[in-house]
Amino acid sequence: MKNGKIGVTTENIFPVIKKFLYSDHEIFLRELISNAVDATQKLKTLSSIGEAKGDLGDVTIRVAADKEKKTLTVTDRGVGMTAEEVDKYINQIAFSGAEEFMEKYKNQAIIGHFGLGFYSAFMVSDKVEIFTKSYKEGSKTVHWSCTGSPEFEMEETDEARDRGTTIVLHLSEDSLEYAEDAQVEALLKKYCRFLPVPIAFGKVKEWKDGKYVDTDKDNIINNVEPLWTRKPADITEEQYKEFYRELYPMSDEPLFSIHLNIDYPFHLTGILYFPKIHNNFEIQKNKIQLYSNQVYVTDQVEGIVPEYLTLLHGVIDSPDIPLNVSRSYLQSDANVKKISSYITRKVADRLQELFSTMRSDYEAKWDDLKIFIQYGILTDEKFFGGSLKDIRTARPLVEIPILRKDFIIDAYQLYQARIVGADAILLIAAALEQDKCNELTEKAHELGLEVLLEIHNTEELSYINEEIDMIGVNNRNLGTFFTDVENSFRLAKQLPQDSVLVSESGISNPEIVKRLRTAGFRGFLIGETLMKTEHPGETLQNFLQSMQSVSYTHLTLPDE
């Protein structure tokens, strides 16, 4: 029997662990299962190079909850530990066995880098026991126990046990929910459903004699080879759809998928789906699941993909993102920024591929795609070529009104516009339900912002009402992106002539402005003509000089 103190830097480490190690206490199960997977993967690696002898046999990880005993048990048949290894990896907090193993056996799929992972068990336990036996010949069973203080007990025994490790959590009174079968199975399916080692929780049940009874078949809760781990060439379109149904059982069939697979300069795999949008913005974000070596991390991926791409569904798996990922980490890490750029490029490439090789299919799905694509084009800085910083920069330099020409879909964007100094905002009929458009108009007026309503066709005339300050006609078809300035002339006679009318896009010379002026337009959004020139300021000055004989209101925006 060995008694001792765990090697920590403070006597108060356990209260800290219990309360603050992770914000969500349920994470403890993910950590313990991940360690069990680690141990199993280590054994497979050692077996493959001849260091572990004999048949590995069944390597299923088994989880058992006992409501009466108030325990939760995790058992693996991995490498196990000797007494010396327990002393090294358990009794010295924050020393990562996985990390050391990774250094010795590089290029192996080990989840790794846990450090304090095992000690997350004390967030929900009054006592933790370890029973472990190393794969090494002649090893004895080691029993370790700790009651949530730096003191522990450890002894070697002659007890006949199988290779591997069993961890028994004696749950605290405020954590007895983790002895409930339903709660444990829910957590396993949330965090462990795609781990690469089979995980069994009880037995498959069947209905017999008026009740459910256990069968002899293990209840395996995970898919050890999820679709994103396979080569795209080996996957059929139906399999992509089937995997989507596995992820989102109640959702409509996706429009199409994007398979991610890169191993340099970072490692990333995954599958993203364009969901069916139904031509509105009643969309659930945070449907992309982030994994690290098939371990679930989070569905908050705003730092990894641009905001508009959070509308996508699917999975991203990267070992370069740690399990304890934080928002500050996502914002600062260089690999994360590279991942974001890669995903954006892959989405753009996929859209281009569909447009070029499957044009009819692309056009058939356009009503579902267009709002998503337009939102991305007009809100992503790389596509759009502008940001709110531009308004902040321009505001103290000019006295003329500034329009936030953006894809406005939510009231928070109106507050943003007001804060940075904009005077007016653009509402695009094609992107909004009519009720939502009216709601945003009312809120804009409350904030002292004027509203420019953009329409493109006769079907959108119904959006016009007396609350609208300006009516814009977009000459660019947002479905095809074809620009035809004649669109303004076609709609001019159907617009209220007492309103301020604005023509948008395709305005390239003063003669067009003169014609539009005659048709009743008093405002003009000009962007592409100016921004494609080497000296936009000079081009604008020349344009204005040629218009001296014409009285008009001129709005310029570099965003077409």
C-alpha positions as CSV (number, residue, x, y, z in Angstrom):
1,M,0.0,0.0,0.0
2,K,1.3,3.4,-1.0
3,N,0.0,6.6,0.6
4,G,1.0,10.0,-0.7
5,K,0.0,13.4,-1.9
6,I,-0.8,14.3,-5.5
7,G,1.8,16.5,-7.0
8,V,0.1,19.8,-7.2
9,T,1.2,23.4,-6.5
10,T,-1.6,24.3,-4.1
11,E,-3.7,22.5,-1.5
12,N,-6.8,24.1,-2.9
13,I,-6.5,22.6,-6.3
14,F,-9.5,20.3,-5.9
15,P,-12.1,23.0,-5.1
16,V,-10.9,24.8,-8.2
17,I,-11.2,21.6,-10.3
18,K,-14.7,20.8,-8.9
19,K,-16.1,24.3,-9.7
20,F,-14.1,25.8,-12.5
21,L,-12.2,23.2,-14.5
22,Y,-14.9,23.3,-17.2
23,S,-17.9,25.6,-17.5
24,D,-20.1,22.6,-18.2
25,H,-19.7,19.8,-15.7
26,E,-21.1,17.2,-18.2
27,I,-17.8,17.5,-20.1
28,F,-16.3,15.1,-17.6
29,L,-17.7,12.1,-19.5
30,R,-16.2,13.3,-22.7
31,E,-12.8,13.5,-21.1
32,L,-13.0,10.1,-19.5
33,I,-14.2,8.4,-22.7
34,S,-11.5,10.3,-24.7
35,N,-8.8,9.0,-22.4
36,A,-10.2,5.5,-22.8
37,V,-10.1,5.9,-26.6
38,D,-6.5,7.2,-26.2
39,A,-5.5,4.1,-24.3
40,T,-7.1,1.9,-26.9
41,Q,-5.5,3.7,-29.8
42,K,-2.1,3.5,-28.1
43,L,-2.5,-0.3,-27.8
44,K,-3.4,-0.6,-31.5
45,T,-0.3,1.4,-32.4
46,L,2.0,-0.7,-30.2
47,S,0.5,-3.8,-31.6
48,S,1.0,-2.6,-35.2
49,I,4.8,-2.2,-34.5
50,G,5.1,-5.4,-32.5
51,E,5.6,-3.9,-29.1
52,A,2.3,-5.3,-27.8
53,K,2.1,-9.1,-28.3
54,G,-0.9,-11.3,-28.9
55,D,-4.4,-10.8,-30.2
56,L,-6.0,-7.5,-29.0
57,G,-9.5,-9.1,-28.8
58,D,-12.5,-7.0,-28.1
59,V,-11.5,-3.4,-27.5
60,T,-15.0,-2.0,-26.9
61,I,-15.2,0.7,-24.3
62,R,-18.0,0.0,-21.8
63,V,-20.0,2.5,-19.7
64,A,-22.2,1.5,-16.9
65,A,-24.5,3.5,-14.6
66,D,-25.7,2.2,-11.3
67,K,-28.5,4.2,-9.7
68,E,-28.5,2.2,-6.5
69,K,-24.8,2.4,-5.9
70,K,-24.7,6.0,-7.2
71,T,-21.8,5.1,-9.5
72,L,-20.7,5.6,-13.1
73,T,-18.1,3.3,-14.5
74,V,-15.9,3.5,-17.6
75,T,-13.9,0.5,-18.7
76,D,-11.5,0.1,-21.6
77,R,-9.2,-2.7,-22.8
78,G,-6.4,-0.4,-23.8
79,V,-2.7,-0.2,-22.7
80,G,-3.5,0.0,-19.0
81,M,-1.0,1.4,-16.5
82,T,1.7,0.0,-14.2
83,A,2.1,1.4,-10.7
84,E,5.0,3.6,-12.0
85,E,2.8,5.0,-14.8
86,V,-0.1,5.7,-12.4
87,D,2.3,7.6,-10.2
88,K,3.6,9.5,-13.2
89,Y,0.3,10.3,-15.1
90,I,-2.3,10.4,-12.3
91,N,-0.4,11.6,-9.3
92,Q,1.3,14.5,-11.2
93,I,-1.6,16.8,-12.3
94,A,-1.4,18.3,-15.7
95,F,1.2,15.9,-17.1
96,S,-0.2,14.5,-20.3
97,G,0.4,10.9,-21.0
98,A,-1.1,11.4,-24.4
99,E,1.2,14.2,-25.2
100,E,4.3,12.2,-24.3
101,F,3.1,9.3,-26.3
102,M,2.4,11.5,-29.3
103,E,6.0,12.8,-29.2
104,K,7.4,9.2,-29.1
105,Y,5.0,7.8,-31.7
106,K,4.4,10.6,-34.1
107,N,1.8,10.7,-36.8
108,Q,-0.6,8.5,-34.8
109,A,-4.3,9.3,-34.3
110,I,-4.3,10.0,-30.6
111,I,-6.9,12.5,-29.2
112,G,-4.3,13.6,-26.7
113,H,-3.3,16.7,-24.9
114,F,-5.6,16.4,-21.9
115,G,-3.5,17.2,-18.9
116,L,-6.3,17.8,-16.4
117,G,-8.8,15.7,-18.3
118,F,-9.0,12.8,-15.8
119,Y,-9.5,15.1,-12.9
120,S,-12.7,16.5,-14.4
121,A,-14.2,13.4,-12.8
122,F,-14.0,15.2,-9.4
123,M,-16.4,17.8,-10.6
124,V,-19.2,15.3,-10.1
125,S,-17.7,12.8,-7.7
126,D,-16.9,12.5,-4.0
127,K,-14.5,9.6,-4.7
128,V,-12.8,8.2,-7.7
129,E,-11.3,4.7,-8.0
130,I,-9.0,3.4,-10.7
131,F,-8.4,-0.3,-11.4
132,T,-5.8,-0.8,-14.0
133,K,-3.5,-3.5,-15.4
134,S,-0.8,-2.8,-18.0
135,Y,-0.5,-4.8,-21.3
136,K,3.1,-5.5,-20.4
137,E,3.9,-9.1,-19.4
138,G,4.1,-9.7,-15.7
139,S,2.1,-6.6,-14.7
140,K,0.0,-6.5,-11.6
141,T,-3.3,-4.9,-11.0
142,V,-3.1,-1.4,-9.5
143,H,-5.8,0.1,-7.4
144,W,-5.9,3.8,-6.9
145,S,-8.4,5.9,-5.0
146,C,-8.9,9.5,-4.0
147,T,-11.7,11.3,-2.1
148,G,-11.2,14.7,-3.6
149,S,-8.2,16.0,-1.6
150,P,-4.5,15.8,-2.4
151,E,-4.3,12.6,-0.4
152,F,-4.6,9.3,-2.4
153,E,-4.1,5.6,-1.8
154,M,-2.5,3.2,-4.2
155,E,-1.6,-0.5,-4.1
156,E,-0.6,-3.3,-6.3
157,T,-2.7,-6.5,-5.9
158,D,-2.8,-10.0,-7.2
159,E,-6.4,-9.6,-8.3
160,A,-6.9,-11.3,-11.7
161,R,-8.1,-8.5,-14.0
162,D,-8.1,-8.1,-17.7
163,R,-5.8,-5.7,-19.5
164,G,-6.9,-2.1,-19.5
165,T,-8.4,0.5,-17.1
166,T,-11.7,0.8,-15.1
167,I,-12.6,4.1,-13.6
168,V,-15.4,4.2,-11.0
169,L,-17.0,7.5,-10.1
170,H,-18.8,7.6,-6.7
171,L,-21.1,10.5,-7.6
172,S,-21.8,13.4,-5.3
173,E,-25.3,14.1,-4.2
174,D,-25.7,17.1,-6.5
175,S,-24.6,15.0,-9.5
176,L,-26.8,11.9,-9.2
177,E,-28.3,12.6,-12.6
178,Y,-25.2,11.0,-14.0
179,A,-26.4,7.7,-12.6
180,E,-29.5,7.9,-14.7
181,D,-29.4,5.8,-17.9
182,A,-31.2,8.3,-20.0
183,Q,-28.9,11.2,-19.0
184,V,-25.7,9.1,-19.6
185,E,-26.9,7.9,-23.0
186,A,-27.8,11.4,-24.0
187,L,-24.3,12.7,-23.1
188,L,-22.6,9.7,-24.9
189,K,-24.6,10.5,-28.1
190,K,-23.7,14.2,-27.8
191,Y,-20.0,13.9,-27.3
192,C,-19.0,10.4,-28.4
193,R,-21.3,9.4,-31.3
194,F,-18.4,9.4,-33.8
195,L,-15.4,8.2,-31.8
196,P,-13.2,5.7,-33.6
197,V,-13.5,2.9,-30.9
198,P,-16.8,1.2,-30.2
199,I,-18.6,2.4,-27.0
200,A,-21.2,0.2,-25.4
201,F,-23.8,1.4,-23.0
202,G,-25.8,-1.5,-21.7
203,K,-27.6,-3.9,-24.1
204,V,-30.0,-3.4,-26.9
205,K,-33.6,-3.8,-25.6
206,E,-36.5,-5.5,-27.3
207,W,-40.2,-5.5,-26.5
208,K,-41.2,-8.9,-24.9
209,D,-44.2,-9.9,-22.7
210,G,-45.4,-6.3,-22.4
211,K,-42.1,-4.7,-21.4
212,Y,-38.7,-3.9,-22.7
213,V,-36.0,-6.5,-21.8
214,D,-32.2,-6.6,-22.5
215,T,-30.9,-8.7,-25.4
216,D,-27.4,-10.2,-25.6
217,K,-26.4,-7.5,-28.1
218,D,-24.3,-4.6,-27.0
219,N,-25.9,-1.2,-27.3
220,I,-23.2,0.5,-29.4
221,I,-23.9,4.3,-29.3
222,N,-21.3,5.5,-31.9
223,N,-20.4,5.3,-35.5
224,V,-16.6,4.5,-35.6
225,E,-16.2,5.4,-39.3
226,P,-18.3,8.6,-39.9
227,L,-18.6,9.6,-43.5
228,W,-16.2,12.5,-43.3
229,T,-13.3,10.1,-42.5
230,R,-13.7,8.4,-45.9
231,K,-12.4,9.5,-49.3
232,P,-14.9,11.5,-51.4
233,A,-14.4,9.2,-54.4
234,D,-15.7,6.3,-52.3
235,I,-18.9,8.1,-51.3
236,T,-22.2,8.2,-53.3
237,E,-24.6,11.1,-53.4
238,E,-27.2,9.0,-51.5
239,Q,-24.7,8.3,-48.8
240,Y,-24.1,12.0,-48.3
241,K,-27.9,12.5,-48.0
242,E,-28.1,9.6,-45.6
243,F,-25.4,11.1,-43.3
244,Y,-27.3,14.4,-43.4
245,R,-30.4,12.6,-42.2
246,E,-28.4,11.0,-39.4
247,L,-27.2,14.4,-38.3
248,Y,-30.5,16.2,-38.7
249,P,-33.4,13.7,-38.7
250,M,-36.2,16.2,-39.0
251,S,-34.7,18.5,-41.7
252,D,-35.5,18.7,-45.4
253,E,-33.2,17.1,-47.8
254,P,-30.1,19.4,-48.3
255,L,-29.4,21.1,-51.6
256,F,-25.9,19.8,-52.0
257,S,-22.8,18.9,-50.0
258,I,-19.1,20.1,-49.8
259,H,-16.5,17.5,-48.7
260,L,-13.5,19.1,-46.9
261,N,-10.2,17.3,-46.8
262,I,-6.8,18.9,-46.3
263,D,-3.6,17.9,-44.4
264,Y,-1.3,20.8,-45.1
265,P,-0.6,23.5,-43.7
266,F,-3.3,22.2,-41.2
267,H,-5.4,19.1,-40.8
268,L,-9.1,19.4,-41.6
269,T,-11.8,17.0,-42.7
270,G,-15.6,17.4,-42.7
271,I,-18.7,17.6,-44.7
272,L,-20.8,20.8,-45.1
273,Y,-24.3,21.0,-46.5
274,F,-26.4,23.8,-48.0
275,P,-29.7,23.5,-46.2
276,K,-33.0,24.2,-47.8
277,I,-33.7,27.8,-46.9
278,H,-37.3,28.4,-48.0
279,N,-36.5,31.9,-49.2
280,N,-36.4,33.6,-45.7
281,F,-34.1,34.2,-42.9
282,E,-35.9,32.1,-40.3
283,I,-32.8,30.0,-40.2
284,Q,-31.1,28.2,-37.3
285,K,-27.5,29.0,-37.0
286,N,-25.0,27.0,-35.1
287,K,-25.8,23.8,-36.9
288,I,-22.2,23.0,-37.8
289,Q,-20.7,20.6,-35.3
290,L,-17.0,21.0,-34.5
291,Y,-14.9,17.9,-33.7
292,S,-11.3,17.2,-32.7
293,N,-10.2,13.7,-33.8
294,Q,-13.9,12.7,-33.9
295,V,-14.5,14.1,-30.3
296,Y,-17.3,16.6,-30.2
297,V,-16.2,20.0,-29.1
298,T,-18.9,22.6,-29.8
299,D,-21.5,23.9,-32.2
300,Q,-20.4,27.6,-31.7
301,V,-18.1,27.9,-34.8
302,E,-18.4,31.7,-35.5
303,G,-14.6,32.1,-35.1
304,I,-13.9,29.2,-37.5
305,V,-16.2,30.1,-40.4
306,P,-17.4,33.5,-41.5
307,E,-20.8,34.6,-40.0
308,Y,-22.8,33.9,-43.2
309,L,-21.4,30.4,-43.4
310,T,-22.8,29.5,-40.0
311,L,-26.0,29.1,-42.0
312,L,-24.5,25.9,-43.3
313,H,-25.0,22.5,-41.7
314,G,-22.6,19.6,-41.2
315,V,-19.4,18.7,-39.4
316,I,-15.8,20.0,-39.2
317,D,-13.0,17.9,-37.7
318,S,-9.6,19.3,-37.0
319,P,-7.0,18.0,-34.5
320,D,-5.4,21.5,-34.7
321,I,-8.3,22.8,-32.6
322,P,-8.1,21.9,-28.9
323,L,-10.9,20.3,-27.0
324,N,-11.0,23.2,-24.5
325,V,-11.4,25.7,-27.3
326,S,-12.4,29.2,-26.4
327,R,-13.7,32.2,-28.3
328,S,-10.4,34.1,-27.6
329,Y,-8.4,31.2,-29.0
330,L,-10.5,31.1,-32.2
331,Q,-10.0,34.8,-32.7
332,S,-6.2,34.7,-32.3
333,D,-5.0,31.3,-33.5
334,A,-3.2,31.4,-36.9
335,N,-4.4,27.9,-37.9
336,V,-8.0,28.8,-37.2
337,K,-7.7,31.8,-39.5
338,K,-6.3,29.6,-42.3
339,I,-9.1,27.1,-41.7
340,S,-11.6,29.9,-42.1
341,S,-10.1,31.0,-45.4
342,Y,-10.0,27.4,-46.7
343,I,-13.6,26.8,-45.9
344,T,-14.7,30.0,-47.6
345,R,-12.7,29.1,-50.7
346,K,-14.1,25.6,-50.8
347,V,-17.7,26.9,-50.6
348,A,-17.0,29.4,-53.4
349,D,-15.3,26.7,-55.5
350,R,-18.3,24.4,-55.1
351,L,-20.8,27.0,-56.1
352,Q,-18.7,27.8,-59.2
353,E,-18.5,24.1,-60.0
354,L,-22.3,23.7,-59.8
355,F,-22.8,26.8,-61.9
356,S,-20.4,25.6,-64.6
357,T,-21.1,21.9,-64.7
358,M,-24.7,21.6,-63.4
359,R,-26.3,24.8,-64.5
360,S,-29.8,23.5,-64.7
361,D,-29.6,22.0,-61.2
362,Y,-28.1,25.3,-59.9
363,E,-30.9,27.3,-61.5
364,A,-33.6,24.9,-60.2
365,K,-32.2,25.4,-56.6
366,W,-31.7,29.2,-57.0
367,D,-34.7,30.2,-55.0
368,D,-33.3,28.4,-52.0
369,L,-29.7,29.5,-52.6
370,K,-30.0,33.1,-53.6
371,I,-30.6,34.7,-50.2
372,F,-27.8,32.7,-48.7
373,I,-25.4,33.7,-51.5
374,Q,-26.4,37.3,-51.5
375,Y,-26.0,37.5,-47.8
376,G,-22.5,36.2,-48.1
377,I,-21.6,38.4,-51.0
378,L,-22.8,41.5,-49.2
379,T,-21.7,40.8,-45.6
380,D,-18.4,38.9,-46.0
381,E,-15.6,41.4,-46.1
382,K,-13.5,39.4,-48.6
383,F,-16.4,39.3,-51.1
384,F,-17.9,42.7,-50.3
385,G,-14.8,44.7,-50.1
386,G,-16.0,46.9,-47.3
387,S,-16.9,47.0,-43.7
388,L,-18.4,49.2,-41.0
389,K,-14.9,50.6,-40.4
390,D,-15.3,52.4,-43.8
391,I,-18.3,54.3,-42.5
392,R,-16.5,55.2,-39.3
393,T,-13.6,56.5,-41.3
394,A,-15.8,58.5,-43.7
395,R,-18.2,60.0,-41.1
396,P,-15.9,62.8,-39.7
397,L,-14.6,63.6,-43.2
398,V,-17.9,64.4,-45.0
399,E,-21.2,66.2,-44.2
400,I,-23.3,64.4,-46.8
401,P,-25.6,61.6,-45.7
402,I,-24.1,58.1,-45.5
403,L,-26.0,55.0,-46.5
404,R,-25.2,51.6,-45.0
405,K,-25.7,49.5,-48.2
406,D,-25.6,46.0,-46.6
407,F,-27.7,43.0,-46.4
408,I,-29.9,44.0,-43.4
409,I,-31.8,41.1,-41.9
410,D,-31.9,41.9,-38.2
411,A,-32.5,44.9,-35.9
412,Y,-29.0,44.6,-34.3
413,Q,-27.6,45.8,-37.7
414,L,-29.7,48.9,-37.4
415,Y,-28.1,49.7,-34.1
416,Q,-24.7,49.1,-35.7
417,A,-25.5,51.5,-38.5
418,R,-26.6,54.2,-36.0
419,I,-23.5,53.7,-33.8
420,V,-21.0,54.0,-36.7
421,G,-22.7,57.2,-38.0
422,A,-24.8,56.1,-40.9
423,D,-27.9,58.2,-41.9
424,A,-29.8,55.6,-43.9
425,I,-30.0,51.8,-44.4
426,L,-30.9,49.6,-47.4
427,L,-33.7,47.0,-47.1
428,I,-33.8,44.5,-50.0
429,A,-37.2,43.1,-50.7
430,A,-35.8,39.9,-52.2
431,A,-34.1,39.1,-48.9
432,L,-37.0,39.8,-46.5
433,E,-40.6,38.8,-45.9
434,Q,-42.9,41.8,-46.2
435,D,-43.7,41.8,-42.5
436,K,-40.0,41.7,-41.5
437,C,-39.3,44.5,-43.9
438,N,-42.1,46.6,-42.3
439,E,-40.7,45.8,-38.8
440,L,-37.2,46.9,-39.7
441,T,-38.5,50.1,-41.3
442,E,-40.3,51.0,-38.1
443,K,-37.2,50.3,-36.0
444,A,-35.0,52.3,-38.3
445,H,-37.2,55.3,-38.0
446,E,-37.1,54.9,-34.2
447,L,-33.3,55.1,-34.4
448,G,-33.4,58.2,-36.7
449,L,-32.4,56.3,-39.8
450,E,-34.0,56.7,-43.2
451,V,-34.9,53.7,-45.3
452,L,-34.0,53.0,-48.9
453,L,-36.2,50.1,-50.1
454,E,-34.7,48.1,-53.0
455,I,-36.9,46.2,-55.5
456,H,-36.2,44.5,-58.7
457,N,-39.5,43.5,-60.3
458,T,-43.2,44.1,-60.3
459,E,-43.8,41.3,-57.7
460,E,-42.0,43.4,-55.1
461,L,-44.1,46.6,-55.6
462,S,-46.3,45.5,-52.8
463,Y,-43.4,46.2,-50.3
464,I,-43.8,49.9,-51.0
465,N,-45.8,51.9,-48.4
466,E,-46.0,55.4,-47.1
467,E,-43.3,54.7,-44.4
468,I,-40.6,54.1,-47.0
469,D,-38.4,57.1,-47.5
470,M,-36.7,56.2,-50.8
471,I,-37.4,53.5,-53.4
472,G,-34.5,52.0,-55.2
473,V,-34.7,49.9,-58.4
474,N,-31.8,47.4,-58.7
475,N,-30.8,46.9,-62.3
476,R,-28.9,43.8,-61.5
477,N,-30.8,40.6,-61.4
478,L,-29.8,38.9,-58.2
479,G,-30.5,35.5,-59.6
480,T,-28.3,35.8,-62.7
481,F,-26.2,38.9,-61.7
482,F,-27.0,40.2,-65.2
483,T,-27.2,44.0,-65.2
484,D,-29.8,45.9,-67.4
485,V,-30.3,49.5,-66.7
486,E,-33.5,49.4,-68.7
487,N,-35.1,47.7,-65.7
488,S,-35.3,51.2,-64.1
489,F,-37.2,52.6,-67.1
490,R,-39.6,49.6,-67.1
491,L,-40.6,50.1,-63.4
492,A,-40.5,53.9,-63.3
493,K,-44.1,54.4,-64.4
494,Q,-45.3,52.0,-61.7
495,L,-43.6,53.8,-58.9
496,P,-45.1,56.7,-56.9
497,Q,-43.7,59.9,-58.4
498,D,-43.9,61.8,-55.2
499,S,-41.2,59.5,-53.7
500,V,-37.5,59.8,-54.0
501,L,-36.5,57.2,-56.7
502,V,-33.1,55.8,-56.9
503,S,-31.6,53.8,-59.7
504,E,-29.0,51.2,-58.7
505,S,-26.3,49.3,-60.7
506,G,-25.2,49.5,-64.4
507,I,-24.8,53.3,-64.4
508,S,-21.6,53.9,-66.3
509,N,-21.9,57.3,-68.0
510,P,-23.5,60.7,-67.6
511,E,-25.9,60.1,-70.5
512,I,-27.6,57.3,-68.6
513,V,-28.0,59.5,-65.6
514,K,-29.7,62.2,-67.8
515,R,-32.1,59.6,-69.2
516,L,-32.9,58.3,-65.7
517,R,-33.4,61.8,-64.4
518,T,-36.0,62.4,-67.1
519,A,-37.7,59.2,-66.1
520,G,-38.1,60.5,-62.5
521,F,-35.0,59.2,-60.7
522,R,-33.3,61.6,-58.3
523,G,-30.7,59.3,-56.8
524,F,-28.1,57.0,-58.3
525,L,-26.0,54.3,-56.7
526,I,-22.7,54.0,-58.6
527,G,-20.0,51.7,-57.5
528,E,-18.5,49.4,-60.1
529,T,-17.8,52.1,-62.6
530,L,-15.7,54.0,-60.1
531,M,-13.9,51.1,-58.3
532,K,-12.7,49.5,-61.5
533,T,-10.7,52.5,-62.4
534,E,-7.1,53.1,-61.2
535,H,-8.0,56.5,-59.9
536,P,-11.6,56.5,-58.6
537,G,-11.5,60.0,-57.2
538,E,-10.4,61.5,-60.5
539,T,-13.0,59.4,-62.3
540,L,-15.8,60.6,-60.0
541,Q,-14.7,64.2,-60.4
542,N,-14.8,64.0,-64.2
543,F,-18.2,62.3,-64.0
544,L,-19.6,65.1,-61.9
545,Q,-18.2,67.8,-64.1
546,S,-20.0,66.3,-67.1
547,M,-23.2,66.4,-65.1
548,Q,-23.0,70.1,-64.2
549,S,-25.9,70.9,-66.3
550,V,-28.1,68.4,-64.6
551,S,-29.5,68.9,-61.1
552,Y,-29.5,65.6,-59.2
553,T,-28.8,63.9,-55.9
554,H,-25.8,61.6,-56.2
555,L,-25.0,58.7,-53.9
556,T,-21.8,56.8,-54.5
557,L,-20.9,53.4,-53.0
558,P,-18.0,51.1,-53.9
559,D,-19.8,47.9,-53.6
560,E,-21.3,46.7,-56.9
